[in-house]
Amino acid sequence: MDPLIEVKDLRFRYPDGTSALNGIDFRLYPGETVALLGANGSGKTTFVLHLNGILQGEGLVSVCGMQVSKETLPDIRRKVGLVFQEADEQLFMPTVLDDVTFGLLNLGVSPEEAAAQGREALARVGMEGVGGKAPYHLSAGEKRRVALAGVLVMRPEILILDEPTTYLDPPGQRNLLELLRELPQAKIVVTHSTTLALAVAQRAVFFQKGKVAGEGVTEEIIQRFQWDPRQPCHGIHGG
């Protein structure tokens, strides 16, 4: 089975000279969910931002058989749906429905069809009936679900979620777990929650100082590293 994502020897240095990724190798296969674990600053978020070309370092990054480059970015960004850690970075339109349908309208979908698909996506994340609201009137947890709806409506083949349970109350976290289990896409979940990782991910990759320190069955990786997410990893940019 060919991987959906293949990364070889990925390296990235921030403009201030900080080395954030130091030779990352990674593969994601169809249908699997992989948790990215590690302390703050270990390179997790920096890594996933390479998977749809927001950042571009040295090494090979291939998505659905396409090498990430300026020429392939439009196609790759239709394949990879990224939900940022801070939902406010994705919500910028006057209403919730405007935000969720923004990508569809840019692809030439009719306003009527886009609105129908947008309402369906909102219902799927438990946010039906809020399409006419302004995003800034929503709670942080509600914004996160709307941001997820805006990604799901594009029907990507791969979902990347950066700390998806942030700001969600316990019922919201349970609903998200159920939704992630139902979604057919291959998924990469950046998380500090061992509960989330164990619930949704068959495999875990542990980042440490910009390198993959270990990977394998999620429970075994958590036990192997005796991971305490409260311990920081100083000197490296990005989660």
N, C-alpha and C positions, 0 to 999 in steps of 0.2 A: 504494500500500500504506500503510495507516494504521500509525503507530508504536505499539509496545506501551507505551513510556514517552515522554512529552513533558514537557520542563521549559522554562519561559520565565522569564527574568529572576529567577532564584532568588537570594535574599539572606539571609544569616544572620549574626547577631552574637551572640557568647557573652556570658553575664552580666557578665563583667569588662570588656566594651566592645570586645573584639577582634573585628574584622570578618573573618569566615572565608570567606564566599562573597559575591562582589561582582557579581552579575548573570550567572548561569550559564544558558546555553541548551544543550539537549541532546535528542537523540532516539535511541531504540533500536528497531530494526525486527525483525520476526519472523525467527528463524533466524540472526541475526548475533551475533558475539562482538566486544565492544569492550573494549580495554585502556585503563584510566585510568593515565596516567603523570604523573610529577612528583616533586619533592623532598618529603621529610618536611615536613609543615606547609603544603602547598600547597592543601589543601582536599578531597582525594579522598575520604577516609573520611567527613568531615562531609557531603559531597555524597550519598554512597550511603545514609547513615542517614536522609536525607529521603525515600528512595524507598519505604520501608515505614512511614513515619510515626514513627520513633523520635525524630527531630528535625523540627520544623516551623518554617520560616522564612517570608519574604515572597516572593510570586511564585506561579506556577502549577506544580504537579506533578501530572501525570495518568498513571495506570497502567491500561492496558487500557480506556481510555475513562472511567475514574472519577477524579475529582479527589480527591487525598488530603485527608481530613478525619476528624474523630472518628467520623462516621457511617459512612464507607466503610472504616475501618481493618480490620475483620474480613475483609472480602472481599479487600482489597488484600494482606493478609498471607498469604492462601491463594494469591495469584497470584505473589508475590515471595518467593523463598527466599534468605535471607541467611546466609552462613557468615562468622562474625566472624574477625578476625585472631587472637584468643586463644580457642582452643577451650574453655577452662575456663569462659568466659562462657556457654556453651551446654549444658554437661554438669553436671547437678545431681541426678540420680536415683541410687538405690542400685546399679543395674546398667546395663550398656551397652544391653541390649535395652529396659529401662525408658525410657532416654533417647530411643532411636530411635523408640519407639512412643508417646511422650507426646502428640504432636500428634494422631495418629490416634485415640487413645482419647478425647481431648477433643472430637473430631468425632462420637463415637458409634459408631465402628467396634468390632466385637466383639473381646474380648481374643484369641481364637483367630486371627481374620483379621489383626489388628494385628501379632501375633507373627510370623505367616507373612510378611507384607509387610516387617516389620522385619528378619527374617533374610535376605530377598532383597536388601534395600538394603545390608545389611552385606556380603553376598557381592559385591555390585557394586563396592564400594570396597576389596575385598581383606581384609575383616575378619571373614570367616565363622568361626564357632566361638568368638567372644569374648563372645557375648551375655550370659553369666552372670557376667562379670567386673565388678568395680567400676571405674568410669572412672579413679579415681585410681591404679589399678595399671598404667595404660597409659602408654606413652611419649608425648611431646608430638606426634610425628608420627601415632601411632595415634589419639590424641584428635582430631586434625584430621580424620582420615578418618571417625571415628565421627560427628563433628559434621556432616560432609557427608552421611553416610547419613541422619541425622535430618532433613535438609532434603529430600533426594531422595525419601524415602518419602512426602512430602506431595504429590508430583507438581506442583510449581509450574510456571508458564509461563515464569518468568524466574528465572535464578540470578545472585546477586551474591556474588562471592568476594573477600574482602579479604586480600591477600597469601597465597594458598593454598599456596605452596610453603614457607612458613616452617616450620622444624623437620623438613622431610622430607629424608631422605638421597637420594643420586642415584637409586637404584632407585625410591624412593617418588615422586620428582619425575617420572620417566619414566612410571610407572603413572598418575599424575594427568594428565599430558598426554594419554595415550591415552584416559583416561576422559572428559576434557573434550571431546575431539574426537568421541567417540561420542554424547554427550548431545545430545538434540534441542532443548533449551531455548535461547532467546536468553540470552546471558550478558554480564555486566559483570565484568571482572576487574581489581581494583586490584592493581598489582604494581610492584616495583622490578626485576623480572627481565626484561631485554630478550629473553632466550632464551624465556621463557614467552610474552611478548607476541607475538613473531614466530611462535611455534609455533601459537597458538590464535586470535589476533585478526586479523580482516580490517581493522579500523579502530582507530585509537588517538586518544585525546583527551589533550592535554597541559595539565595544570593548573599555574598559576603565580600565587602570591599571591591565591588565591581566584577566579581568572578562568580561562577557557579561552583559553590562549595560542595554540593551534593544534589542528587535527584533520585527519585524512586517513588514507591508507594507512599501516599501522603502520611499515613500514621507512622510509618517507619522513619520518614524524614523528620517529622516533629519530635519523635523520641530520640533519634540519633543526635540531633543538635540541641536537645533539651531547651527548645526555643522559648525565650522570654521576650516577647515583643516590646517590653518596656525599655530594654537596653538599647541605647543609641549606638550608632556607628559613626563616629566623628570623622570629619574631614572630607566627606564625599557628598557631592550635590545629588539631589533628587532621591525619591523613594526607591 
